[in-house]
Each structure stands twice: as structure tokens, then as C-alpha cells.
Amino acid sequence: MAAQDTLAASRRPTEGQLALARQVGDGGTHSEAAIRTVPASVYTDPCYYERERSAIFDRMPQILCPSALIPDPGMAVPHDSTGRPLLIARDGQGKVRVFLNVCRHRGTRLVEGSEVRCGKRLVCPYHAWTYSTDGRLLALPRPESFPGLDKGDYGLVELPSLESGGLIWFSPVENPDWSDAKTIGADMDAFGTRDHVLFRRKTHTVRGNWKLIMDAFLESYHVTRLHAKTIGPFFKDGVTSGDQIGPHSRSAVGRLEQMDGVDLTDMAALRRVITFAYQMLPGALIIPSPDYINLMTMMPHAHDLTLVEDFMLIPEAPATDKARDHWERSWALLDGGVFASEDFRAAELGQNGLASGAIAELTVGTLETGVHRYHEIVEEALRAAN
């Protein structure tokens, strides 16, 4: 791991990351001493969920996957979990594009399955209309049977997209504002995300509201308790700080290591004493651990059903069995243990309890102010859409 540490040490945190780290070093953010509440209905009301779908998930730029999912030109992967038949592709020049995964001839699904495929051409399984990975219609059988057809008019339908800092974003609407995505991208560049490789990906079905999943990453009150048998012993209880990048939340939690004498401008040293988390709107989470990064995209399908795709990114492909075993153990700890068995399970238990009507509102304390603020951000987005 020495080479990786040397590479990370050459990077500096952004000013925003450094400011949060210094706040943690000073004992964390001290919020006003007040109990807040969140209505239970924002998790259980199907009508509220439909408003969120319309105002947030159908309008705002969102992260689909890491760049490492399709690192090379000529790669493409279907993506259906947003509720749209998408196709994420890297064209022959290396540019990322997001298309509707629909043949322009008869509307057939162009690329089947859910795995990454490699090749310069995308061939419709129905009539073999053939497209390039930049969306152009290249050829069709028996072209004389389509007199006057101009192939230039029949390219794949492309949606706005952005690749920034090792993340691939798309927008469901035209002319999006990418400024916040680019700021997030600068933070990701500080972590070296664009140079990471994909180690594992897995999609989880969580029977809970998407915000209940997000809530677990918006406060540190639960860390030493819910995660007592996994990562809890590595963290200081309640020592945290946070801020916003547009509608996105960014937080930092102190690990048990002492920060005295640590050069916080050295990213490798910083990551050993601070764990950052990025809570995006719409739902996505970025968790940079000391030596790898988890990206989780949340794709709600109902008020009480959410698909979560977890990607684990590592600095370089494992070259030995020992290295592979190291990353396998890290993957099992986070994806199977901390996330699936603890955070996602807590969301499902919360959904069951709230659906019973036992409480009309959730009570959040001064260590959980991030939860209350995120719900305020959601409300602001709903009002802006009206």
C-alpha cells in the first residue's frame, strides 16, 4: 500500500474539506441546543413520495455510477433503476454519453441485461440496426426498403450528462446547472477518485423509504451504537462537522486517532483521522474510507422500496492474492456488514415502525441536526418545483 499512500500524499484537500477537518479537530460543530422533529408522513405517505419523484428525481442532476464502471472507450452498460431505460456509454474518443436505451426503428430495447459490454457497435436484437457508442446510426439491413431515410436523423436519443471527478452524472431535463456537480468533482479529484478502479458492485433491495437510508449517513449519534460490532470502535462519539454544496450535504466524522501533529493538508494523513461523507440530492452517498471509496446510488421505486447500488472503488487493481484478500475483507465489512446488515436493516425496521402509526413525528437531537437540515433541503426543492 506504500505506493498508494505516496500517490495520495501528493494530493491536497479542497478548502471545504480542510475547513471541516479543522472543525472536527476543534471538537466538532456545536449546534444550537434544541430538539427538532421530522414528520413521519414524509416517509410513509405515497403522495409525498410522488411529489419527491416529480420535483427531485425527475428534474435534478443525479449520479448514475463511477467512471470506473466503464473506464475504456467502446464500453456501454444499461441502467434501468432510475425508472428510465438508460444506456451509459463511453464513445471511441473516451467521452461519456447517456442515451435512452431504445432503438430508433421500432422502439426495441437496444442493449439487454445489466452488465458492461465492450465493442464499437451497438446492434439492435430485433432488426440489427447498428449504432456507434457516440449514438450515430451506422447501418441498417436492406436500406433500400427505407427510401429517403437519413441516418443522421436516427441517432440514439441522448440526455445531458457530465463526467467530473470520477463520477458520471445525468440530467432528466435539458440545460441543467452543473456547477454543484463540478464542485463535488473537485472534492473527488482530491481523493483521486478518477484514478480508482472498480472492485465490486452490488444492488440491494431495501424495503424502506430512501430518506431513511440517507438519515443513517447524516448523523454520527448512531455510529458507536448501531455499528458497535463493526466500525463503531474506530470513531469518536459525536465529533462531527458539516456544510452544504448547493443542495448536497458534506460531513466529516472524527476517527479515534489523535489529530495533534497531523498535517491536514496531506490527503493521505487527513483520511486516516477523518472520514468524510457526501449526502447528495437526489439520493446518492459517497463514503471515502482511508484507502478506498464507496459510492451508493439510491433509486426509489415506491415510498417504502428503494434500490441501492453500491460500488467499491480502490486505488489500483489487486496484483496479488494478498491484495485481493485485503479488498475482499473490506468489501465484506462495508457492503455486507455495515451497510446491508446494519444501516439498511435499520431503515427497514424504521419503515415498519413508522407505518404502524405509533409516532406522528421523529425526534432528533443536537447530534442529529444533519437529518433535520436534509429534510429542510427536500422541502425547499418541493417548493421550488411548484
C-alpha positions in Angstrom: 0.0 0.0 0.0 3.1 2.3 0.2 2.8 3.4 -3.5 -0.9 4.3 -2.9 0.0 6.3 0.2 2.7 8.2 -1.8 0.2 9.0 -4.6 -2.4 10.2 -2.1 0.1 12.3 -0.2 0.7 14.3 -3.4 -2.9 15.5 -3.3 -4.2 18.3 -1.2 -7.8 18.5 0.2 -10.0 21.3 -1.1 -10.6 24.3 1.1 -14.0 23.0 2.0 -12.7 19.6 3.1 -9.9 21.3 5.1 -12.3 23.6 6.9 -14.5 20.6 8.0 -11.4 18.7 9.2 -10.3 21.6 11.3 -13.7 21.9 12.8 -13.5 18.3 13.9 -10.1 18.9 15.3 -11.6 21.7 17.4 -14.2 19.4 18.8 -16.8 19.4 16.0 -19.7 21.6 15.1 -21.6 22.8 18.0 -25.3 23.3 17.1 -27.9 25.2 19.0 -29.2 23.1 21.9 -32.7 22.3 20.6 -34.7 19.2 19.8 -36.1 19.1 16.3 -38.8 17.0 14.7 -39.4 15.4 11.3 -43.0 14.4 10.3 -43.4 10.6 10.0 -45.5 11.2 6.9 -42.5 12.2 4.8 -41.5 8.5 4.9 -44.9 6.9 4.8 -47.2 9.0 2.6 -47.3 7.7 -1.0 -48.5 11.2 -2.2 -45.5 12.9 -0.6 -43.2 10.4 -2.4 -44.8 11.2 -5.7 -44.1 14.9 -5.1 -40.5 14.0 -4.5 -40.3 11.9 -7.7 -41.7 14.8 -9.7 -39.8 17.6 -8.1 -36.4 16.0 -7.4 -35.8 12.7 -9.2 -37.4 13.8 -12.4 -35.8 17.2 -12.5 -32.4 17.4 -10.7 -29.0 16.2 -12.0 -28.0 12.9 -10.3 -25.1 10.5 -10.1 -25.5 7.2 -12.0 -22.2 5.5 -11.4 -18.5 5.9 -11.1 -16.4 6.5 -14.2 -14.6 3.3 -13.3 -17.7 1.3 -14.3 -16.9 2.0 -18.0 -13.2 3.0 -18.0 -12.3 2.4 -21.6 -13.6 3.7 -25.0 -16.2 1.4 -26.5 -17.8 0.3 -23.2 -21.5 0.6 -22.5 -23.8 -0.5 -19.7 -27.6 -0.5 -19.4 -29.1 1.3 -16.4 -32.8 0.8 -15.6 -33.0 1.6 -11.9 -34.0 5.2 -12.3 -37.2 4.1 -13.9 -35.9 5.1 -17.4 -34.2 2.7 -19.8 -30.8 4.3 -19.9 -27.6 3.3 -21.6 -24.3 4.7 -20.3 -21.6 4.6 -22.9 -18.0 5.8 -23.4 -17.5 6.6 -27.1 -14.5 6.0 -29.2 -12.9 9.3 -28.2 -13.4 8.5 -24.5 -16.4 10.8 -23.9 -19.2 9.6 -21.6 -22.7 9.8 -23.0 -26.1 8.8 -21.6 -28.7 7.6 -24.1 -32.2 6.2 -23.8 -31.6 2.5 -24.4 -34.2 2.4 -27.2 -33.7 1.6 -30.9 -34.9 4.5 -33.1 -36.5 2.0 -35.6 -39.3 0.2 -33.6 -38.5 1.2 -30.0 -36.9 -2.1 -29.1 -34.5 -2.2 -26.1 -31.1 -1.8 -27.7 -28.8 -3.4 -25.2 -30.1 -6.2 -23.0 -29.0 -7.3 -19.5 -27.3 -5.1 -16.9 -23.6 -5.9 -17.3 -20.9 -3.8 -19.0 -20.3 -4.7 -22.6 -17.4 -3.9 -24.8 -17.4 -3.1 -28.6 -17.5 -0.3 -31.0 -21.1 -1.1 -32.2 -24.5 -1.5 -30.6 -26.7 -3.8 -32.5 -30.5 -4.0 -32.0 -31.5 -7.6 -31.4 -34.7 -7.2 -33.4 -33.7 -5.9 -36.9 -30.0 -5.3 -36.4 -30.0 -1.6 -36.8 -26.4 -0.7 -35.7 -25.2 2.3 -33.7 -21.8 3.6 -32.6 -21.1 4.3 -28.9 -21.4 8.0 -29.8 -25.1 7.4 -30.7 -24.9 7.6 -34.5 -26.9 5.2 -36.6 -24.2 3.4 -38.7 -26.1 0.9 -40.7 -29.4 -1.0 -41.2 -30.2 -4.1 -43.2 -31.9 -3.6 -46.5 -31.5 0.2 -46.5 -33.3 0.3 -49.9 -36.5 -0.6 -48.0 -36.4 2.8 -46.3 -36.3 5.2 -49.2 -35.2 8.7 -48.3 -34.2 7.8 -44.7 -31.3 10.0 -43.5 -29.3 8.0 -40.9 -28.3 11.4 -39.4 -31.8 11.8 -38.2 -32.0 8.5 -36.4 -29.3 8.6 -33.8 -30.0 7.5 -30.3 -31.8 9.9 -28.0 -29.1 11.5 -25.8 -29.7 13.0 -22.4 -27.5 15.7 -20.8 -24.6 14.2 -18.9 -21.4 15.2 -17.1 -18.3 13.3 -16.1 -16.5 15.1 -13.2 -14.0 13.8 -10.6 -14.6 10.2 -11.5 -18.4 10.4 -11.3 -20.9 10.1 -14.1 -24.0 12.4 -13.8 -27.1 12.7 -15.9 -29.9 15.2 -16.0 -33.5 14.2 -16.8 -34.1 17.8 -18.1 -32.3 19.9 -20.7 -29.9 22.7 -19.8 -29.0 21.6 -16.2 -26.8 23.7 -13.9 -23.7 21.6 -13.4 -21.9 24.0 -11.1 -22.5 21.9 -7.9 -21.6 18.7 -9.6 -18.3 20.3 -10.7 -17.6 21.4 -7.1 -18.2 17.8 -5.9 -15.9 16.7 -8.7 -13.1 18.9 -7.3 -13.5 17.2 -3.9 -13.4 13.8 -5.7 -10.3 14.7 -7.5 -8.7 15.5 -4.1 -9.5 11.9 -3.2 -8.1 10.6 -6.5 -11.4 9.1 -7.5 -10.9 9.4 -11.3 -7.8 7.2 -11.0 -9.5 4.4 -9.0 -10.7 1.1 -10.4 -13.9 -0.7 -9.7 -13.5 -3.7 -7.3 -17.1 -4.7 -6.7 -20.7 -3.5 -7.4 -23.9 -4.9 -5.9 -27.6 -3.8 -5.9 -29.5 -4.1 -2.7 -33.3 -4.0 -2.4 -34.2 -2.1 0.8 -37.8 -2.1 1.9 -37.7 1.4 3.3 -38.0 5.0 2.3 -35.0 6.4 0.5 -34.6 9.1 3.1 -34.5 6.6 6.0 -31.4 5.2 4.3 -29.9 8.7 3.9 -30.7 9.5 7.5 -28.1 7.0 8.7 -25.4 8.9 6.9 -26.5 12.3 8.2 -25.6 11.9 11.9 -22.9 10.3 14.0 -25.1 9.6 17.0 -25.7 6.0 15.9 -22.2 5.1 14.8 -20.7 3.8 18.1 -24.1 2.1 18.9 -25.6 0.5 15.7 -22.1 -0.2 14.4 -20.7 -1.4 17.8 -19.5 -4.7 16.4 -18.1 -3.4 13.1 -16.8 0.1 12.6 -18.1 1.9 15.7 -14.9 1.3 17.8 -12.9 3.3 15.2 -14.8 6.6 15.7 -15.1 9.3 18.3 -18.7 9.6 19.6 -20.4 12.7 18.2 -17.3 14.5 16.9 -18.5 15.8 13.5 -18.9 18.8 11.3 -20.8 19.5 8.2 -21.7 22.0 5.4 -23.5 22.2 2.1 -22.6 22.3 -1.6 -25.8 23.6 -3.2 -28.5 21.1 -2.2 -25.9 18.5 -1.3 -24.6 17.9 2.3 -21.0 17.2 3.2 -19.9 15.9 6.6 -16.8 14.8 8.4 -16.5 12.5 11.4 -13.5 12.1 13.6 -11.8 8.8 13.9 -10.1 7.7 17.2 -6.6 8.6 16.0 -5.3 11.8 17.6 -5.1 14.8 15.3 -2.3 16.6 17.1 0.6 17.0 14.8 -1.3 15.6 11.7 -0.6 17.6 8.5 -4.2 18.1 7.4 -3.1 19.4 4.0 -1.8 15.9 3.3 -4.8 14.0 2.0 -3.4 10.5 3.0 -2.8 11.7 6.6 -6.2 13.5 6.6 -8.1 10.4 5.6 -6.6 8.4 8.5 -8.1 10.7 11.1 -11.3 12.0 9.3 -14.0 10.1 7.4 -15.9 12.3 5.0 -19.4 11.6 3.7 -21.3 13.2 0.9 -25.1 13.1 1.1 -26.5 14.0 -2.3 -29.8 15.2 -3.6 -31.3 13.2 -5.3 -30.2 10.2 -3.2 -26.6 9.2 -3.5 -23.9 8.7 -0.9 -20.1 8.9 -1.2 -18.1 7.5 1.6 -14.3 7.7 1.3 -12.6 5.4 3.8 -8.9 5.7 4.5 -7.9 3.6 1.5 -11.0 3.1 -0.7 -14.2 4.8 -1.7 -17.8 3.6 -1.6 -20.4 5.2 -3.9 -24.0 4.3 -3.3 -26.8 5.4 -5.6 -30.3 5.3 -4.2 -33.2 4.8 -6.7 -36.6 4.8 -5.0 -39.4 2.7 -6.6 -42.1 3.4 -4.0 -42.4 5.3 -0.8 -41.3 2.1 1.0 -39.0 0.5 -1.6 -35.5 1.6 -2.6 -32.8 0.1 -4.8 -29.3 0.9 -3.6 -26.3 0.2 -5.9 -23.1 0.0 -4.0 -19.8 0.5 -5.9 -16.4 -0.1 -4.2 -13.5 1.8 -5.8 -9.9 1.0 -5.0 -6.7 2.8 -5.9 -5.4 0.1 -8.2 -6.3 -3.4 -9.4 -5.0 -6.0 -6.9 -1.8 -7.6 -8.2 -1.5 -10.4 -5.7 -3.8 -12.8 -3.8 -2.9 -11.0 -0.6 -4.0 -7.7 -2.0 -7.2 -9.2 -3.3 -8.0 -10.8 0.1 -7.5 -7.4 1.7 -10.1 -5.7 -0.5 -12.5 -8.7 -0.3 -12.4 -8.3 3.5 -13.0 -4.6 3.2 -15.9 -5.2 0.8 -17.5 -7.8 3.1 -17.2 -5.4 6.1 -18.8 -2.4 4.5 -21.3 -3.8 1.9 -22.4 -6.9 3.7 -21.9 -5.8 7.3 -22.1 -2.1 7.9 -24.5 -1.2 5.0 -26.7 -4.2 4.4 -26.9 -5.7 7.9 -26.9 -2.5 9.9 -27.8 0.7 8.0 -30.2 -0.8 5.5 -31.7 -3.1 8.2 -32.2 -0.1 10.4 -34.1 1.7 7.6 -36.4 -1.3 7.1 -37.1 -1.5 10.8 -37.8 2.2 10.9 -40.2 1.9 7.9 -42.1 -0.9 9.7 -42.4 1.2 12.9 -43.4 4.4 11.2 -46.0 2.6 9.0 -47.7 1.4 12.3 -48.7 5.0 13.1 -47.1 4.7 16.6 -45.5 8.1 16.3 -46.5 11.1 14.3 -43.0 12.6 14.2 -39.4 11.7 14.6 -37.4 13.4 17.4 -33.9 14.4 16.5 -31.3 15.7 19.0 -28.4 18.0 18.7 -26.1 15.3 17.3 -28.7 14.7 14.5 -29.1 18.1 13.1 -28.0 16.9 9.7 -31.1 14.8 9.4 -33.4 17.8 10.1 -31.4 20.0 7.7 -31.6 17.4 4.8 -35.4 17.3 5.2 -35.5 21.1 5.0 -33.5 20.8 1.7 -36.0 18.3 0.4 -38.8 20.7 1.3 -37.0 23.6 -0.4 -36.8 21.5 -3.6 -40.5 20.7 -3.4 -41.4 24.4 -3.0 -39.1 25.4 -5.8 -40.9 23.0 -8.2 -44.3 24.4 -7.5 
